[in-house]
Amino acid sequence: MDLRQGIGLRKLGRTTDEFQQDLLSNLYYRRGTTVESASARDAYEALSQTVRDHLAERRARTAAAQFASNPRWVYYLSAEYLLGAQLEQNLLYSSTGELAAEAVKALGFSLEDLEDLDVEPGLGNGGLGRLAACLVDSLATRDIPAVGYGIRYDLGIFRQIITENGQTELPDDWAFQGNPWEFPAPDDRQTVGFYGHTEPIPGSETRKTWVPGEIVLGEPSHMLVPGYGTETVNIVRLWSAKASEASFDLSRFSAGQYAEAVQEAVRAENISKVLYPDDSTELGRELRLKQQYFLVSCSLRDIVRRFRLRNEGWDTFADKTVIQLNDTHPTIAIPELMRLLVDEYEVEWAKAWEITRRTFAYTCHTLLPEALETWPVRMFEKLLPRHLEIIYLINMLFLREVEARFPGDHDRLRRMSIIQEEPERRVRMAHLAVVGTEAVNGVAELHSKLLRETVLDDFAALWPAKFQNVTNGVSPRRFVKLANPRLSDLITEGLGDDGWLRDLERLAGLERLADDGSFRERWQAIKRANKVDLAVGDPDSLTDVMIKRFHEYKRQQLKLLHVITLYQRIRQNPAADWVPRTVLFAGKAAPAYHAAKDIIQLIATVAHRIEADPVASPYLKVVFPSNYNVTLAERIVPAADLSEQISLAGKEASGTGNMKLALNGAVTIGTLDGANIEIRARVGEDNFFLFGMDAYEAAQARINGYHPRHFYDRDEELRAAIDTLTSGVFGDVGRRVAGSLLDWDEYLTLADFRSYLECQEHVEKTWRDPARWTRMSILNTAHSGFFSSDRTVADYAARIWRVSPIPVAPPA
Ligand code: H53
């Protein structure tokens, strides 16, 4: 019997009664409890399993269809995934929401109660991790055979608590109570080596034997990634580090040396213990490099295993495989594939190199030089000795190519080398990633252009065709349909059907409704209702949100100077006609990034001061909810009126929060940075509040000699704001922030201050005309269709991966 024919035989409940029976089965047989004693947790687990079964059945059909067509598979390698809560999403994607609501009601629970128990796996830091989650959603939605590979960190991004003392970090043991959404597959376990030495192989110049000094096991488990409005269910496969049996020292244990007995095992398992909470700044720790190699080694072996299920030899490997590197984090995959091919499978070097280059593509997500990873050569030498040798050989051959194109240009060789020589020898991972791939892309038009013109200019001169742009996008399912059900319903009504959820450009059909008075009123009422739900301030006030990681380049400090200025203006003239505002900040700072944590603490302090001030508090409120994550974003985004995208131009690669907010009808105040430029081009200049220097002016300002005090001296309000900080009324933290602005101001905050304030006045003037504002809001949504991650994935598929959809037939 062909097992694949059997798929679909198990009947899944499609009526309320059947669904309820499935739920009860899971409660009894898998959870081992009864209706009488079922806790909310029991009900949550049983429900999750019931919903999961619907996806699992689709998964089985998907795998059958995908393997049968032996396609080119897309493998997304990412150190981070911010998948968001699963239950609500999976109810939507399996169309079981209504059945589930009925079924759990009979058990005495509400769906909302159970959704509250669903913990989001916080396996990422910020934009890059959430982008990975949006892309896997869209890959499935577009029926593209794909697997996302990542690390199953025991502890995800820290839980943040905000008090007047700033940010406190607590461990995030997200799977403490188990995770009903994943399938462990210990039988697909891989062996990963570290340290040790290499030995020559007699008769071969390029092949070597690597004898590792430490062995760790990688155990996968996968989560299902359903497509929306289609049958496809792909997977994300996450690796956990496990110690081998041999690493437990029984004799020491027997001798009572309990800690020593498990020492080696603990060390091995530490590899997937914790997500590094740095976002786009370098963290030079050996354990981090170990994590990267662990992810890469496990995933490549799994990719090879999958290739061999349908193919033989190596000639077609690159035709059947494309591996997308999400930033430089998984770049060691390039020398690792070379090692597998050359050392283990005895493929000749030149052929292996051709296969490798054709297999990989690299997405760069930054322009900050400090975020381009480099690793000390001596660390590589110790941890991955064979990989270093391979990198040296790759580099030698590459520099020969450069020398042939630009004879005698020694400075160019030095600049382009994969090995940095001064002040210390380091491996430049971005250079390795460019050399070892077929395509390199930035994540927004400006970013891709600046990559070609600045950070990677020498490479763009050598290989102009390699460089591309693929503008980021976001999932309209999660960030409109799930996050903003009221608006989704109105959009569906306005457009006549919900086809926009799979074809977001159809939102353009809302344009004609922007001048319809009754539609506008309903739009406005929804925004208000969302604010009531969020419950952070007066729902009639202008809800002004800045939600993102804390980083000086993003300039939360500029927003804070605006808040202080507003506060002082109100205090000076309490009787004036002020526009009431609720300013909402949310976001985390890397625990070791003290300047960013200072800004958080200062915001919390200022918020408290304003709250306690009876003169200012009726007009100005600052709130800072703790622990910004995907779930919280889903509550804030639908309630925002104004979206703050105020990074120094040329620093934010793209941004994706800007897209989520615009899609939900927030109007952006922003600089010409990252994807803001493309948002403005689409929603129209009149529907976007622009201020500040552009990227070229900003770069020029630094070159010409930037003096923040120049702006301080010439702007009375700016001086007053900074002086209050310096005076110490907001404590030492105020002095520190003021000092850093006055003395250096790396991101030209003071230079953009006046332009920002004037722009905010324009915002208020516009806000006073609700019809006009609402029209702008509708037009923002109407013209944000481009920013769907479905479009992003279609771009990658057509221009970088060269893959086509493989549709999955519905059950017979
Ligand atoms: O990646 C986002 C961009 C955003 C950029 C962010 C990012 C990280 O979250 C981490 C490391 C890194 O190099 C870049 O800052 O601008 O939108 C997705 O591309």
Residues whose N, C-alpha, C, O or C-beta is under 5 A from the ligand:
A	BS01	H53	G126 G127 L128 G129 L131 D279 S280 H365 T366 A371 V443 E652 A653 S654 G655 T656
